Amino acid sequence: MALSSLRRSSSRWVLLAGAGGFLALTLAVTTLASVPGDAAVREALLALASPPVLAAMRVINYAGSWQLLLPASLLLLLAGRRARERWYVWVGLMIVAPATEGIVKMLVGRPRPEAASMGFPSGHATAAAAFFGAVFYLAESLRPPARRLVIIVLVATARVMLRAHWPSDALAGIALGLALASGAALAAGLGTCRETRA
């Protein structure tokens, strides 16, 4: 199987898994009084939140903030030839991800664990998954796949340990961000296929 075909297949699976996970979590938070395991996982993570761990989580938290991701996106476009070839796809991803997350927050209306503001899905987790999902697609040399998810999982964990979200909010953000990144990867791949055939 050619590398491009393998990458398209992988992107499709991530898109399906991310979209399926996001829809399942959305259904759970809108129909159940509380998501099973949410409170227990949150309490377990908060129990690990010693001052040094919280200090590390505050730093990791920036990997999902626009203050870091905006310049990182610009750097990705400047430094990455593959990113520049389909720049509109990746710029679109970084616009669509927060817009989608914001719309879902308003539609679902689930409050954060310790605040009245809307928390589902986590914006930091969505942004981190979308951005780093794009980076992983564009940087073929980043292997093995499991290690690629570490920064995304750490951002999601930070959001829970910093008392900003329920674990299901953070998981939904990961699922949404990866689904959107995979959709962008497939869109970028379609453009490449058309040019190859021409």
Disulfide bonds with the S-S distance in Angstrom:
none
